[in-house]
Every structure is written in structure tokens, then in C-alpha cells.
Amino acid sequence: MYTADPQNASNFVAGVDLAFMIILGVAIFFLVSLTIVMLVFIRKYRKDRHPEAIQNEGSAKLEIAWTLIPLGLVLVMFYFGWMGWRPMKNPPEEAMRVKAIARMWNFRFEYENGKITDSLYVPINEPVILDLVALDVLHSLYIPAFRVKEDMVPGQEKVMWFIPGTEGDFDLFCTEYCGLEHSYMFTGVKVMPREDFEEWLADTTVAAPVAESGMSLAEQGFQVLRRNGCNACHSSDGSKLVGPSYLGGWGGTRTVITDGEERQVEIDSAYIVRSIYDPNADVVEGFNEGLMLSYEGMVKLEEIDLIIEYLKDLNE
């Protein structure tokens, strides 16, 4: 849940809310007025008062009125909706750019200095452009407090932009059904003062495999898995999700399908690296091919070493 007042959360709030209130007002007006007219007609023209139906001739004035009035209302609603939408499609030339990457089932954000996070951090009162990249299926990035939403289509270059206006934490989630764990595909936006953001951005240790001080190697490995959204498909308790569980994922053997043939493989470092960088090479029996994409270039070998430490610790 967001922790800040959303009324000034971004530069698009006023325009979108105005359009929404006008459309809602028109809808409520007609709901109330037509309900009243219906009740009056039911009482005034009920059968005991008018046992025989009367044929009324048409009225040109009435026909014109109920054509032009709704047309005018629709044009008014369209105008305010268009005025709220148009600025969203005109990002400024000078803005901070962040690459937003979506895959089943997590978001990750890459900054120009190479920093990678699973939540979006932005400075207050400065324009931000998100370059939207979908790696597998259709996704849709939605920040409700900012009143912005944009579909993410594999193979298409799309952008979203906004100017955050209120410090605090806000929700960010996917609004396009993208598979089994779609409802778990959410994270947050943190709007920070410019000085705090620059200090945070300069600290690139979050992007490195070295996690917070005081954490064991196994704990750091779990954080790597969490940061890359692996826990949406793989469990730690042996339960079956989209992919095989971490439990039993080290030191033993597994039956896999390789090039259409069944074989036994030892679960060692080479197998873990291959499973992350080429996940469809050896598909564990009972699971489907093609659901996991390669994480090569996204997960470093040093981070895989930490994942292995977590698997060792879990399976001791």
C-alpha cells in the first residue's frame, strides 16, 4: 500500500481525476434522472389510470434534443479525457531514463549507471522516462497513484513518463494477465528527495553480488533469487509450482528431458549454471518447456555462486 497522499503524486493526477469526475458526474446524473422519470411514468401511466393504450405521434423536437444533448455530453467527456491523456504521449527530451523489464513474474529496473533493483526509485519533481521491455508475454505496468499505465509488448519499443510530486512509497503492479502467478507480480515506487536519490544511485553495491553486511552467503543467495523473481515459480518447501522446488535441488540427481530424450543428471554447479543461463536445455521431468527464459546477462556468475550456497544450506 502506498504511504503518501496520492492527490499530488504525479503531474497526471489532476487531468485524469478531472476526466474521471466529469464522466462519473454525467453517469450519476443520468442514473438518478432516468430512475426518477421511470418511477413517475410508472405511477402516472399505470394500467388503472390508462386501461387503454394511446398512440402518440412522434416529435421532431424531441428527436433532435435527445440526439444533440447526448452527442454534446459525449464530446465533453471525450475532450477532458483526451486532455488528460495527450500529455502522457509527449515525454520531455530531457529526463532520467530507466529501463523497466517485465518477465513472468517480476519487474526489474536498470539505471544508466548499471544499477539494478526490483523496486523503482525516482527523485521528486523531476521527469522520469521508463523504457518498457517485456521479455516473454504481454505485461502492463501500472502505478495507480500516478495515474499511469502502459502495456508492455514483446518486441515493441514503448515508453512511459511522469513527474513524481510527492515523497513516499507507492504501489506498482502488472494489470495484464500474464500467467499463473500474475497476482504476485507487484512491487513499489519510492519517491525520494534529489539529494537522497543521488546518494542512493551512486551506491552500486545493491547491483553487486555482495548483499547487506551481516548476511550469510546463503541469505545473500536467497536475496538474489528474490530480487530476480525466482520465488514466484520455485518453492523452498518441496511444493510444486511452475518450476521444480529448491528443496532437493542440490547434491542429488534429477530426471530431465534433453533433446527429447530422458536422462539422469547430477545437480552440481554446472547444472545450476546451465539451468539459469539455458533453462530449456535440460527440462526436469513433469515440467513444461519454454516457461523460463535465460537469465544470461541478468544474473552474474558471482550471484549464481551465492544461489548455490543457498541451495546447499537448504538441502543440508
MARRO-507424 format. One record per residue (C-alpha): x, y, z; residue in one letter. Coordinates in pm, whole numbers, padded with zeros to 5 digits, always signed. Layout:
BEGIN
XYZA ...
end
This chain:
BEGIN
+00000+00000+00000M +00123+00347-00076Y +00216+00564+00220T +00179+00911+00071A -00112+01133-00032D -00178+01045-00397P -00351+01372-00488Q -00022+01529-00595N +00164+01205-00662A +00241+01293-01024S +00179+01554-01290N -00102+01345-01442F -00325+01316-01135V -00522+01639-01189A -00604+01575-01557G -00703+01211-01511V -00909+01280-01200D -01092+01568-01367L -01190+01349-01662A -01297+01072-01425F -01512+01305-01212M -01683+01454-01518I -01766+01110-01660I -01880+00990-01317L -02093+01301-01272G -02264+01251-01609V -02328+00885-01526A -02474+00964-01183I -02691+01243-01328F -02849+01012-01583F -02883+00726-01335L -03077+00947-01094V -03278+01143-01354S -03380+00839-01561L -03473+00646-01248T -03697+00935-01134I -03857+00963-01478V -03916+00589-01485M -04084+00593-01142L -04300+00894-01234V -04413+00728-01558F -04487+00402-01379I -04716+00587-01139R -04869+00833-01385K -04937+00588-01667Y -05016+00271-01478R -05292+00049-01612K -05571+00151-01369D -05534+00512-01483R -05499+00432-01852H -05666+00099-01921P -05637+00153-02296E -05310+00238-02465A -05290+00566-02655I -05083+00603-02970Q -04870+00919-02956N -04730+01071-03272E -04355+01143-03299G -04193+01474-03208S -03913+01612-03425A -03805+01848-03147K -03774+01560-02901L -03579+01351-03152E -03335+01638-03212I -03300+01708-02839A -03218+01353-02737W -02969+01328-03023T -02783+01656-02974L -02770+01655-02592I -02605+01311-02561P -02374+01399-02850L -02266+01714-02669G -02209+01526-02344L -02004+01258-02519V -01789+01526-02686L -01734+01699-02349V -01625+01369-02190M -01403+01294-02487F -01238+01637-02466Y -01146+01612-02099F -01034+01251-02141G -00818+01347-02438W -00669+01645-02250M -00575+01413-01963G -00428+01150-02196W -00241+01365-02450R +00048+01477-02223P +00122+01112-02141M +00227+01056-02502K +00467+01351-02517N +00767+01276-02292P +01020+01556-02246P +01355+01536-02422E +01549+01593-02102E +01460+01330-01841A +01615+01050-01640M +01571+00719-01823R +01519+00386-01651V +01472+00054-01828K +01172-00133-01684A +01195-00505-01761I +00898-00739-01711A +00902-01116-01720R +00695-01389-01559M +00651-01283-01285W +00851-00985-01167N +00969-00638-01258F +01328-00516-01250R +01467-00170-01318F +01803-00086-01474E +01956+00260-01431Y +02200+00429-01665E +02492+00362-01430N +02420-00012-01433G +02238-00032-01103K +01961-00294-01095I +01673-00308-00848T +01340-00485-00808D +01167-00163-00698S +01160+00172-00877L +01344+00462-00710Y +01293+00812-00852V +01371+01172-00748P +01084+01406-00666I +00979+01682-00907N +01196+01557-01195E +01074+01386-01515P +01135+01014-01543V +01103+00808-01862I +01060+00432-01835L +01170+00229-02136D +00931-00066-02123L +01064-00412-02215V +00866-00738-02195A +01084-01047-02227L +00820-01316-02262D +00446-01236-02276V +00220-00932-02254L +00255-00735-01931H +00122-00396-01823S +00298-00158-01585L +00054+00034-01366Y +00122+00292-01095I -00230+00379-00974P -00132+00675-00756A +00049+00832-01053F -00248+00761-01286R -00021+00599-01544V -00049+00258-01711K +00111+00121-02026E +00110-00222-02188D +00444-00395-02234M +00457-00592-02559V +00747-00826-02651P +00940-00687-02946G +00786-00339-02928Q +00960-00023-02808E +00730+00158-02566K +00781+00427-02305V +00601+00574-02007M +00684+00900-01834W +00579+01103-01530F +00697+01367-01284I +00658+01246-00924P +00529+01519-00696G +00501+01361-00352T +00762+01181-00146E +00672+00835-00023G +00606+00477-00131D +00355+00383-00399F +00224+00058-00547D +00338-00071-00887L +00197-00386-01038F +00107-00571-01357C -00250-00530-01487T -00229-00767-01784E -00300-01132-01702Y +00034-01296-01774C +00001-01644-01636G -00028-01845-01317L +00149-01607-01076E +00019-01284-01229H -00136-01169-00900S +00205-01183-00731Y +00367-00956-00987M +00385-00637-00787F +00647-00411-00635T +00672-00043-00541G +00787+00305-00633V +00987+00510-00383K +00995+00885-00445V +01293+01049-00276M +01443+01398-00239P +01700+01468-00510R +01997+01458-00270E +01890+01125-00120D +01829+00979-00465F +02172+01080-00594E +02333+00922-00287E +02129+00605-00339W +02208+00591-00712L +02582+00634-00651A +02581+00334-00417D +02605+00049-00666T +02659-00222-00407T +02295-00328-00444V +02368-00427-00804A +02673-00627-00699A +02651-00979-00557P +02762-00856-00216V +02447-00804-00012A +02386-00626+00316E +02653-00666+00582S +02585-00933+00839G +02406-01167+00599M +02541-01516+00538S +02627-01633+00188L +02312-01846+00185A +02098-01548+00286E +02259-01341+00012Q +02179-01617-00236G +01813-01611-00134F +01809-01235-00186Q +01942-01287-00540V +01656-01532-00606L +01400-01295-00458R +01534-00995-00649R +01501-01179-00980N +01150-01308-00913G +01257-01674-00899C +01043-01744-00592N +00725-01695-00796A +00798-02019-00983C +01012-02221-00741H +00929-02315-00381S +01161-02376-00088S +00946-02641+00081D +00918-02904-00191G +00575-02796-00315S +00525-02797-00692K +00484-02463-00864L +00562-02369-01224V +00917-02496-01184G +01091-02753-00962P +01146-02674-00595S +01476-02554-00449Y +01437-02834-00195L +01618-03136-00331G +01793-02909-00578G +02150-02983-00474W +02371-03287-00433G +02139-03548-00582G +02017-03637-00927T +01714-03544-01134R +01544-03693-01434T +01548-03442-01719V +01444-03433-02083I +01733-03332-02312T +01667-03306-02686D +01362-03525-02642G +01547-03797-02453E +01518-03883-02085E +01836-03894-01879R +01970-03857-01525Q +02183-03556-01436V +02377-03469-01124E +02271-03148-00953I +02603-02967-00926D +02741-02622-01003S +02748-02683-01378A +02383-02794-01374Y +02274-02484-01179I +02457-02250-01419V +02307-02428-01719R +01958-02417-01565S +01982-02040-01521I +02152-01950-01849Y +01994-02218-02073D +01681-02333-01887P +01532-02529-02176N +01839-02743-02234A +01751-02987-01952D +01383-02973-01858V +01302-03154-01534V +01055-03436-01590E +00699-03329-01510G +00751-02962-01600F +00689-02773-01924N +00949-02641-02163E +00956-02274-02263G +00817-02117-01945L +01155-01990-01824M +01375-01761-02029L +01750-01729-01999S +01887-01504-01726Y +02223-01470-01900E +02336-01109-01873G +02096-01052-01585M +02238-01283-01319V +02615-01281-01280K +02828-01588-01212L +02915-01443-00871E +02544-01425-00791E +02497-01785-00907I +02767-01885-00657D +02554-01726-00385L +02246-01912-00511I +02442-02236-00487I +02532-02153-00127E +02161-02109-00054Y +02077-02443-00218L +02350-02616-00020K +02224-02466+00305D +01861-02555+00227L +01941-02916+00140N +02178-02997+00424E 
end
